């Protein structure tokens, strides 16, 4: 069925020790690229990476998850091997949610699960709230599904993002990116993300670099570094979160997002957001590791994700199949 979809192209490739397919989904400004693991008829699971990463972030985790699923991990626009957005366009957060809609439309998925890390978990949370009928289960890896902004900070953030884009455009020639040797590029990524293991650095660089005359350049669009102008307040977070009907599993890292990135005034809001998940009988679990624990130490995460998918997705599918069979 999947190969029959004319709008999606598949290419055979290898990653780690497992054969996978490379896919390309056409979009108005180019293509969204990604990788696919698992059987054609497997239960569909969309995997969304974090900010400035790419779909390689799931290379070590997916081989440890249930083989009955069809895992599609995408490079979000401006990341990895996917096309950059048109000049003059913001990388506004809702645009990533729309990108997910485009991908699942091309794949002809009407019901699927999502695994999202960091920013990808926030995209998963918003998508699951806007399209609750399409999502049956969500795994958020060191992510809360939403990241609230104090309402008084919204105007400042919006203006900052607009000013940064204007400055970026005025320095277009300087923003073309530097050329590195592979070793220097690896050093730069490691310096920016000191928690990454050496293996994880090489995994992310596989899709994070392009070869040019004289060396390599980072493939990501540097506009992703600019301030996000679309903010969501605490009250809006709770309202949108209440629309999620899918089962949710939050896996937080002990040395992860809250410790590394969260501002003091956000921590109380985050605690309340987590309680809102618990109040709906969703699981919130903390594991040893850092923000990239799913990539660096997938063995800390895989049993939890596997059990969740088995319980909330695969066993439910089996129950529906058995019920239909009993009626025949």
C-alpha positions in Angstrom: 0.0 0.0 0.0 2.7 2.5 1.0 4.7 2.0 -2.2 1.6 2.7 -4.2 1.4 6.3 -2.9 2.5 8.4 -5.8 3.2 11.5 -3.7 5.7 9.7 -1.5 9.1 8.5 -2.8 11.1 5.7 -1.0 14.8 5.0 -1.4 16.6 2.0 0.1 19.5 2.9 2.5 21.2 1.6 5.6 21.5 3.2 9.0 23.3 1.5 12.0 22.9 -2.2 11.3 19.3 -2.2 10.1 18.0 -1.6 6.5 15.6 1.3 6.3 13.9 3.3 3.6 14.5 7.0 2.9 11.3 8.9 2.0 10.5 12.2 0.4 7.2 14.1 0.7 6.7 17.0 -1.7 5.6 20.3 -0.1 5.1 23.7 -1.7 8.7 24.9 -1.0 10.5 21.6 -1.7 10.4 18.4 0.2 10.3 16.9 3.7 12.7 14.0 4.0 12.8 11.2 6.5 13.5 7.5 7.2 11.1 4.6 7.6 11.6 1.4 9.7 9.2 -1.5 9.9 6.7 -3.5 7.7 4.4 -1.8 5.2 1.3 -2.8 7.2 2.8 -2.0 10.6 0.9 0.2 13.1 2.0 3.8 12.0 4.1 5.8 14.4 5.4 9.2 13.5 8.7 10.3 15.1 9.5 14.0 15.5 13.0 15.2 16.5 14.0 18.2 18.7 15.2 21.7 17.8 18.3 21.8 15.6 18.4 18.0 15.5 17.2 15.7 12.7 15.5 12.3 12.3 18.8 10.5 13.1 18.0 11.2 16.7 15.9 8.0 16.7 18.5 5.8 15.1 19.4 4.0 18.3 15.9 3.9 19.8 13.7 2.6 17.0 15.5 -0.7 16.6 14.7 -1.5 20.3 10.9 -0.9 19.9 8.1 -3.3 18.8 8.7 -4.7 15.3 5.0 -4.6 14.5 5.1 -0.9 14.0 5.9 1.2 11.0 8.1 4.1 12.2 8.4 7.2 10.0 10.9 9.7 11.4 11.0 13.0 9.5 13.5 15.9 9.2 11.3 18.9 10.0 11.7 21.8 7.5 15.0 23.7 8.0 16.5 20.6 9.6 18.5 17.6 8.3 17.9 16.9 4.6 14.5 18.7 4.4 14.1 21.9 2.4 14.4 25.3 4.0 11.4 27.5 4.1 11.1 30.3 1.6 13.1 33.5 2.2 11.3 36.0 4.5 9.3 33.2 6.2 9.4 32.7 10.0 9.9 29.2 11.5 6.8 29.8 13.5 5.8 26.9 15.7 2.3 26.2 14.2 4.0 25.7 10.8 5.6 22.5 12.1 2.2 21.3 13.2 1.0 22.0 9.6 4.0 20.1 8.3 2.9 17.0 10.2 -0.5 17.3 8.6 1.1 17.4 5.2 3.2 14.3 5.9 0.4 12.2 7.3 -1.9 13.2 4.4 0.7 12.1 1.9 1.1 8.8 3.8 -2.7 8.4 3.9 -2.6 7.8 7.7 -6.0 8.4 9.3 -4.9 7.1 12.8 -1.4 6.9 14.1 0.8 7.4 17.2 3.6 10.0 17.7 6.9 9.9 19.5 8.4 13.4 19.9 11.6 14.6 21.5 11.8 18.1 23.0 10.4 20.5 20.3 9.1 17.4 18.5 7.1 16.6 21.6 5.6 20.1 21.6 4.6 19.6 18.0 3.0 16.3 19.0 1.1 17.9 21.8 -0.3 20.6 19.7 -1.2 18.3 16.8 -2.9 15.8 19.1 -5.0 18.6 20.5 -6.0 20.0 17.1 -6.6 16.6 15.5 -7.6 14.3 18.5 -9.4 11.9 16.2 -6.2 11.1 14.3 -3.8 10.3 17.2 -4.2 7.3 19.5 -1.1 7.5 21.6 1.7 10.0 22.2 5.2 9.6 23.7 6.9 12.8 24.8 10.7 12.4 25.4 12.0 15.1 27.8 9.1 17.3 26.6 5.9 18.6 28.2 3.9 18.9 25.0 3.6 22.6 25.5 6.0 25.3 26.8 4.1 28.2 28.4 5.2 31.8 28.2 4.1 34.3 30.8 1.6 36.6 29.1 3.6 39.7 30.0 6.6 38.3 28.0 4.7 37.7 24.8 5.0 41.2 23.2 8.7 41.2 24.0 9.3 37.8 22.4 7.3 38.7 19.3 9.2 41.9 18.7 12.5 40.2 19.3 11.8 37.5 16.7 10.8 40.1 14.1 13.8 42.3 14.8 16.1 39.2 14.6 14.7 38.2 11.2 15.2 41.7 9.8 18.8 41.7 11.0 19.3 38.2 9.6 18.1 39.4 6.1 20.3 42.4 6.2 23.3 40.1 6.7 22.3 37.6 4.1 25.8 37.1 2.7 27.3 36.6 6.2 24.6 34.0 7.0 25.4 31.6 4.3 27.3 29.5 6.8 30.9 28.6 7.4 32.8 25.7 5.7 34.4 23.2 8.2 36.4 20.1 8.1 34.3 17.1 9.4 36.4 17.1 12.6 35.8 20.8 13.2 32.0 20.4 12.6 31.9 17.5 15.1 33.8 19.7 17.6 31.3 22.5 17.1 28.2 20.3 17.5 29.8 18.7 20.6 30.6 22.1 22.1 27.0 23.2 21.6 25.6 20.0 23.0 28.1 18.7 25.5 25.7 16.0 26.8 25.9 14.2 23.4 28.0 11.1 23.3 30.7 10.8 20.5 28.5 8.2 18.7 25.5 10.5 19.0 27.4 13.4 17.4 28.3 11.3 14.4 24.7 10.1 14.1 23.3 13.6 14.0 26.0 14.8 11.6 25.1 12.1 9.1 22.1 14.2 8.1 23.2 17.4 9.6 26.0 18.2 7.1 26.2 18.9 3.4 29.5 18.5 1.4 30.7 21.6 -0.4 34.0 22.6 -2.0 36.6 22.7 0.8 34.7 20.7 3.4 31.3 20.5 4.9 28.6 22.9 6.0 25.7 22.5 8.5 22.6 21.7 6.6 20.1 23.4 8.9 18.6 26.7 8.2 20.1 29.2 10.6 16.7 31.0 10.8 15.6 28.2 13.2 17.9 30.0 15.8 15.8 33.1 15.7 13.2 33.8 18.5 9.9 32.0 17.9 7.3 34.8 17.5 4.3 32.5 18.2 3.9 32.1 21.9 1.3 30.2 24.1 0.4 31.4 27.5 -0.2 29.2 30.6 -4.0 29.5 30.3 -3.9 28.6 26.6 -1.6 25.6 27.3 -4.2 24.1 29.7 -7.1 24.8 27.3 -5.3 23.2 24.3 -4.0 20.3 26.4 -7.5 19.5 27.5 -8.4 18.7 23.9 -6.0 15.7 23.8 -7.8 12.4 23.9 -4.9 10.1 23.1 -3.0 8.2 25.8 0.1 10.1 26.8 3.4 8.9 28.2 5.9 11.6 29.3 9.5 10.4 29.9 11.6 13.1 31.6 15.3 13.0 32.0 16.8 13.6 35.4 19.4 15.9 33.9 17.2 17.0 31.1 15.1 20.0 29.9 13.9 21.4 33.2 17.4 21.4 34.7 19.1 22.7 31.6 16.7 25.0 29.9 13.7 25.9 32.0 13.7 29.4 33.6 12.8 29.8 37.3 9.5 31.3 36.5 8.6 28.4 34.2 9.1 25.6 36.7 5.9 26.2 38.6 3.9 26.3 35.4 5.6 23.1 34.2 4.8 21.3 37.5 1.1 22.3 37.0 1.2 21.1 33.4 2.5 17.7 34.4 -0.2 17.4 37.1 -2.8 18.1 34.4 -1.5 15.0 32.5 -1.6 12.9 35.7 -5.2 14.1 36.4 -6.2 12.4 33.1 -4.5 9.2 34.1 -1.5 9.7 31.9 1.9 8.4 32.9 4.8 10.8 33.8 8.1 8.9 34.4 11.6 10.2 35.1 14.7 8.2 34.0 18.4 8.6 34.5 20.0 10.6 31.7 20.2 13.9 30.0 18.1 15.8 27.4 19.2 13.3 24.7 18.8 10.2 26.8 16.8 8.5 24.0 19.8 8.8 21.7 22.7 8.4 24.1 21.1 5.7 26.3 18.1 4.3 24.5 18.1 1.3 26.9 16.8 3.7 29.6 13.8 4.6 27.5 13.0 1.7 25.1 11.3 -0.6 27.7 8.9 2.2 28.8 8.1 3.1 25.2 7.7 -0.5 24.1 5.4 -1.3 27.0 3.3 1.8 26.3 2.9 1.0 22.6 2.2 -2.6 23.3 -0.5 -1.7 25.9 -2.1 1.4 24.3 -1.7 0.7 20.6 -0.9 -2.9 19.6 -3.1 -4.7 22.1 -6.0 -2.4 21.2 -5.5 -3.3 17.6 -5.6 -7.0 18.4 -8.8 -6.5 20.4 -10.5 -4.8 17.5 -9.4 -7.5 15.1 -10.6 -10.3 17.4 -14.0 -8.5 17.8 -14.4 -8.2 14.1 -13.4 -11.8 13.5 -16.0 -13.0 16.1 -18.8 -11.3 14.2 -18.0 -13.1 10.9 
